[in-house]
Amino acid sequence: MKAVLKVAGIKSSTDVRNVQSAISICEGVVASEISSNKKEITIIFNNNYITLENIIDNIEKFGYIVI
């Protein structure tokens, strides 16, 4: 599946790295791309391994808010 998420709080390259870390530790994520200008994340994942809700929860554990 593919999802595009808006994330509040992405302001710097450190934020991009933190969000990328939150996504990359999720088993089942195939690819992701973060646009700090748009504050968007495009995620491709296998929903047999992980749900979108699990990915969102993981991002929010790192202190970011998914809108």
Backbone torsions as a table, in degrees:
resi	resn	phi	psi	omega
1	MET	NA	159.8	177.7
2	LYS	-125.3	137.9	178.6
3	ALA	-139.8	146.8	174.4
4	VAL	-118.3	122.8	-177.9
5	LEU	-116.0	140.0	170.7
6	LYS	-93.2	132.9	-177.3
7	VAL	-128.6	124.5	176.9
8	ALA	-82.9	143.0	174.2
9	GLY	102.9	-0.8	177.3
10	ILE	-84.7	107.0	-176.2
11	LYS	-124.8	-22.8	-173.8
12	SER	-138.2	174.7	177.7
13	SER	-65.6	-28.6	176.1
14	THR	-64.9	-41.9	176.9
15	ASP	-62.1	-41.8	178.3
16	VAL	-60.3	-45.5	179.0
17	ARG	-63.2	-41.1	179.9
18	ASN	-63.3	-45.3	179.8
19	VAL	-66.5	-40.0	177.6
20	GLN	-61.1	-40.2	177.3
21	SER	-63.0	-42.5	-179.7
22	ALA	-61.5	-37.2	-179.2
23	ILE	-77.7	-42.5	-172.7
24	SER	-67.7	-23.3	178.6
25	ILE	-80.8	-4.2	178.6
26	CYS	-83.5	116.8	177.4
27	GLU	-67.9	129.9	-179.4
28	GLY	109.7	-11.3	175.7
29	VAL	-80.2	123.9	-177.1
30	VAL	-90.1	-43.0	-178.4
31	ALA	-158.4	156.9	175.3
32	SER	-152.0	152.5	177.4
33	GLU	-139.8	131.4	-177.8
34	ILE	-113.3	128.5	174.6
35	SER	-108.5	105.6	-178.9
36	SER	-70.1	-27.7	178.1
37	ASN	-66.4	-44.7	-179.5
38	LYS	-87.5	-12.2	-174.3
39	LYS	57.2	43.4	-179.2
40	GLU	-123.8	149.7	174.6
41	ILE	-124.8	127.8	172.3
42	THR	-103.0	124.3	-175.4
43	ILE	-125.2	132.8	171.3
44	ILE	-112.1	124.9	-175.7
45	PHE	-143.8	159.6	177.4
46	ASN	-95.6	109.4	-175.8
47	ASN	-74.5	1.8	170.6
48	ASN	-78.2	-19.6	-178.3
49	TYR	-107.0	-32.1	-175.3
50	ILE	-151.4	149.1	176.9
51	THR	-100.3	161.9	177.3
52	LEU	-61.8	-35.9	178.6
53	GLU	-61.8	-38.4	177.5
54	ASN	-64.9	-40.1	178.4
55	ILE	-65.0	-44.9	178.5
56	ILE	-60.6	-45.0	178.5
57	ASP	-58.0	-41.4	-179.0
58	ASN	-66.0	-41.6	177.5
59	ILE	-61.7	-43.0	-178.6
60	GLU	-69.6	-27.2	174.5
61	LYS	-63.6	-26.9	178.2
62	PHE	-84.1	2.5	174.1
63	GLY	96.2	13.0	178.8
64	TYR	-106.9	155.9	-177.8
65	ILE	-112.1	121.9	175.7
66	VAL	-87.2	124.5	-176.3
67	ILE	-91.0	NA	NA
